[in-house]
Amino acid sequence: MTTQPANNYSIQSYVNKNRNNIDEALVSLRVMKQIDDFLHYKCENNRELAKRLGYTESYVSQLMTGVKKVNCSFINKFEKEYKVEFDFKIKLFEEEKDKIFNKIQDSIINVIHININTININHASYFEVKTSNKDYYEYEDAEFENV
């Protein structure tokens, strides 16, 4: 009797194959969690939400459970009906925070370098901008002003 190898199906292979869809569903669930909390505050349920927005209870239930993904049309209707506005914020992961912080530091250093640029005026009627703060020049017959 010859046995064939079993198909290599695992949860991880499913996740790898469907990563984008899973991530989209999780984003949708975060939005729906905010709506669910709001409904709780307003003492309303999914049935009332569906009726006010013109959707079926089934559709709202599918949104709440992540079967369907929330879209901009739903958010727009929700905002108009309840006279609210979603406030989306971007939270950075630690490595992105570090990258941005380093860029800000570099920008500050560049601003400092810009502020200490020197202009070397040559007697041959041309000038040269030096950006290195380690060079020192003597200025004769030249006026300059700190900005």
N, C-alpha and C positions, 0 to 999 in steps of 0.2 A: 504494500500500500504506500503510495507516494503522497506526502503531505506538501501542500503549498504554503509558502510563508504567509503569515497573517498580514493584512494591510496595516501599515504603520500609522494608525490613527490614534492621536492622543489629544488631550486638552490643549497642550502647548502647540501642537501643529495646527489645531483649529484657530487658536489665538493668533499665531503667526500669519496664517492665511487671511484672517478677517480683522486684523489689527485696526485698520482705518474705520471700518464700520462699528467696531466696539468703542473706539474713542469718540466717534460722533454720537453714539447712543449715550455715552457718559456725559458729554457736554449737554445734550438735550435733557438728561435727567437732572443735572445741576440747575438748569433753568426751571424745570418743572417743580423741583424742590422749593424754589423761591416762590413759585405760584401757589404751591400747596400750603406753604407757611402763610402766605397772604390770605388765602381762602380761610384758613383756620382763624386768623385774626379777624376776618370779616364775618365769621360764623356762617360760611357758605360751603356747599359741597360741590362735587364734580358735576352733578346734575344741574345745579343752578349755573355753574360756569358754562356748561355746554349750551344751555338755553340762552344765556345772555350774549354769548358769542356767535350763536347760530350754528353750532356743531352738534353732532350726535353724542350721546353719553358714551357710546362705544369708542368713538374717536378720542375723546378726552381721556378715557380710561387707558387707551393704548399709548397716549402721550405720557400719562402719569407712570406707566409701568415700563416705558422705554421700548415698547414694541414699535411704535412710530416715533419719528424725530420731530421735534418742534421746529417750525420754520418762521421766517420773518413775518409772513401774513398773520399767523396766529399771535405772535408777539404784538404786532401792530393793532390788531383787533382788541387784544387784552388791554393795551395801554389806553386806547381810545374809550373803551367801555368803562374801565375803572378809573379813568383820569389819573393815571400813574405813568411813570417812565422808568424803564429798566436802566440801571446804572452799571454798565459792564466795566470791569476793571481788569487790567492785565497784571498778573502776579508773576514775577520772575523767579526762575529756579536759581539756586545759589550760584552755579557757575556763570549764569547770565548776569547776575548782580555783580559778580567779580569783574566780568568783562566790561560792563558799563562803568563801574567805579574806576577801573584802570583807564578807560577812555576819558573820563572826566578829569582824572589826574593829569593825563597827557595834555588835555586841552588847557588846563590851568597852567601847566608848564609852558605850553606854546604861547599863551597870552603873556606870560612873564617874558619870554624871549622876544616877542613882538615889542613889548614895552621898552626893551633895552637894546633894540637895534641901533646901530650907529651908521652914520653916513660919512664916508671918507671923501673929502673934496680935494681933487687934484688940481694943480695949477694949469693943467692942459685942458681945462674947461669940460671935464666930465667928472661924474661922481660914481661911487660904487657903494652899494648897501652891504654892510657886513652884519650877519645875524648871529655870529658867535659872541657870547658874552665874555669870552676869555681873551679877546683881543682888545688892546687899548691903543688909542690913537691920540696924537696931539693935533689940536685944531688951531691953526693960525689964521687970523683974518676971517673967521667964520662965526656966525651967530647961530645959536641953536637954543631950543626951548624944550623943556620937558612937557610932555602932553599928558 
